[in-house]
Every structure is written in C-alpha cells, then in structure tokens.
Amino acid sequence: MGHAGAAAAAVRYLRPRAVEPLPRPELRCVRQDERAPVDPAEFRRVLGSFASGVTVITAPAAEGEPGPAGFACQSFASLSLEPPLVCFMVGRTSTTWPRIARAGVFCVNVLGAGQGELCRAFAVSGADKFAGVPYDAAPVSGAPRLTGAVAWVDCTVHAVHTGGDHLIVVGRVMALGTEGLTDPLLFHRGRYARLAPQA
C-alpha cells in the first residue's frame, strides 16, 4: 500500500463521526468491605506528586443568595471537544457547591502565577471570599470573571455524577478566553509553584 496509501486509509478511518451514547451505568453505593486497602495519607502523598493548575470556580448569586459563590479548585480538566465540555470535582460536603448548583452556571478562572493569595482566600469557608476582589461578569453566565486570571471558561451545568466522596461536575462551554502571556499558578506536593523559565 505504501506510506501515502496507509496515511490516507488512517485519515478515512479516524475521520470524526457521530458518537453513539453509551447506556447509563447502574449506580450503587460502595460497601465498606469493598474499599481498597489504601491508607488515605499515603494516597494523598503519592497523588500530590501530580502537579496541577489552580482554578477558582465562581457562580452568580442565585435567587435569595446574598452574593456570588466561589471556591478554589485543583481538579479541573477539559473533557470533550464535540460538544465542548469541561469538568471539575467538588467534595460532597462542600457548602459552596449547592449555591453553584442552584445557579446552574459557573465560570472557571484559571489563576496566574502571582495569585496564590487569591487562591488561599477562596480556599476558606464561611468568609466573604469576594471582599476586595476585582471582577466583572462572564458574558453568558454572569458569573464572576476574576481580574488577572490567565484564562476563563464560561459554562452551564451539563451533568453531575457521583465519584466516591466527591461529585464530578460536567460543564458545557458557552464562552471562553485567555489573557495570553501570564504563566499559570501550579500546585505540587502541598505548595504553590510556577513554571521554570525556559533555557
């Protein structure tokens, strides 16, 4: 067939096509005797070796709420190109998540290398996290878009799945943008970090 023929065949085979939805799995609670024999401290220590970006998930004030909601989140990722989906994970005991769920929309703010203190402010509970924090409204959701963020992703809540002691929140992307040249804030082994300068 030759390289050209093989490449053409691969392009035909890999051409985007409609994806058949899979049947929903049956959900059930995990019994105590099914838990993996992994020490939680060791789990946290080993997984801390994975460096991640840092975001703040925000939502506008839902009806009856005193103001917007937000929390610091490491567990954010892109999920799908068609349709455009992202996801983040949030603890099931979070007091901020119900407010975001009631709003039905959210904005992911990707923090810059100099925004460690801003991240700490959004990592606490019970305080007015937006006090003194400059922001404007994301174009579709109206959720706070934090000034100085490296990038922002404006979403509607698309689906929510259970994942152990966390919820997996899938968002459909409605708008997004980036400030371009600012380095992102990273989190690694329990502390903030930044990209090393390129040689």
N, C-alpha and C positions, 0 to 999 in steps of 0.2 A: 504493500500500500504506500510506503514511503512516509517521510515526516509530514509533508503537506497534506496528504490524504488522511493521516491519523489525526492531525490537528483539526481538519475540517470536520471529521466524524465526532471528535470531542466537543467541538463548538455546538454541533447539532444536538448532541446528547445532553449537554449542560445548559442549553438554552432555557431561560426561565419559562416555567409552565405553572398552571394552576395547582395549588397545593390542596390535596384532599384533607379536610379536617379529621383528626383522629377522634374516636369516641372518648367521652369523658371518663377518666378512671373512677372507680368506686372509691370514695373517701371513707376512711375509718380511723378511729383513734388507735395509737400505738400503745400496746400493753406494756406494763412495767418490765416484764420478763423479756421483751423484745429489744430493749435498749442495748446499744452497742457498749461493750466494756471499755469505754474511753474516759479517762479522767478529764473533767471539764477544764482544769487548769492546764493540762498538757495540750488539750485541744486548742485552747486559746493561745498558748505559747507557740505551737507549731504553725497555726494559721496566721499568726502575727508576722511570720516571715514573708507573707504575701503583701507587697506594697500596693496600696490603693489610692485613688484620688479621693478628695473630700468634697462633699456637696452639702448644701442646705436645701431641704425640701420645704417650700412655702405654699401656703394656700390663702385665698382671700377670706375675710370674715364671712361665715355663713350666717343666715338669718338668726338673730338672737345672740350671736357671739360678740364679745367685747372688742375684738380686733383680729388681725390676721394671725395665722398659725404657722409654726415652722420648727424644724428640728435638724440637727446635724446628722449626716448620713454618709457612711463609707460604702455601703453595699448598693451601689448604683451601677447599672450596666445598660448598654444598648442590647436590644433583643431581636428586632426584626426590621428588615428594610421595606418589605411589602407585606402588610401595611407597616408604616413607620411606628415601631413600638420600642419603649424603654421599660426598665423595671427597677424597683428598689425594694429592699426588705426592711421591715419595721417590727419591733418587738410587740407581741400581742398585748403586753401590759402598758404600752405607750398611751399617755394621756393626750398626746397631740394628734395621733392618727385618727381618732373618731372625729375630730374637727375637720381634718382634711377630707375624710370620707363624706362628711355632711356637705362640704363644699362641692365635691365631685370633680374637682380640678386641682392642679398643682403646677408649680414651676420648679424645675431642678436648677439650682445655682451652683455652678462648678467654681469652687473657690480658688483664688490666686495664692501664690507663694507667700505673700505678706498678710494673709487673712487668718492666721492661726488664732488670734484673739477673738475674731468674729465667730469662728467655729466653736471656740470654748463657750461663748455666750449662748449659742444655740444648742449646746450640749446639756445645759442645766434645765431642770424642770421647775415650774412654779413662778419664774420671774417674767417680767415683761421683756421678752427677747428682742423686741424691735425698738426699744428705747434708744434714741440717738443713732439708729442705723438708717443711713440714707438708702432709699429705694424708689423705684417707680413701678407702674403696673405693667405686667406682661400683657402683650397685645390681645390675646384671645381670652385667657382665663381671668385676667385682672389680679393674679397672684403677685405678691411682691417679687420684683426682679432687683436683686441686691446690687448696689453700685460697686463697681470694681471687680465683679465676678468675671472669670475668664470666659465663661460661656453660660448660656441659659437655654432651657428646653421647656416649652410651654405645653402642657398636656391636659387631657381629660382622663379620668379613671376608666380604664378599659375592662379590667378584670382584677379580682383578688383571689389568691389561692392560699391554702394553709401550708406551712412549712415548719413543722415542729413548734418551737416556742416563738416563731416569727410568722408574719404574713408576707406573701410575695405580691406586691402591687404592680400591676402592668398598666402603663400609661400609653395612650395614643397621642403621638406628637402632632400638635396643631401649628406650632411655630417654633423657631429656634434661631440662635445667633451666637456670635463669638466676638470677643474683643481682640482676638488675634495674637498679639506678641507676648502677653503676660504668661509666665510659667505657672503651672498648677501647683496647688498645695498637695503634698503627699502625706500619707500616714503609714508608718512602718515600725513594727516592734514597740508599739505603745507610745510613739512620739511623732511629732510632725517632722517632715523632711522636705527637701526641694531637689529638683534635678541638678546634677553636677554640670558645670559649664563644659561645653564641647571643646575638645582639643583643637 
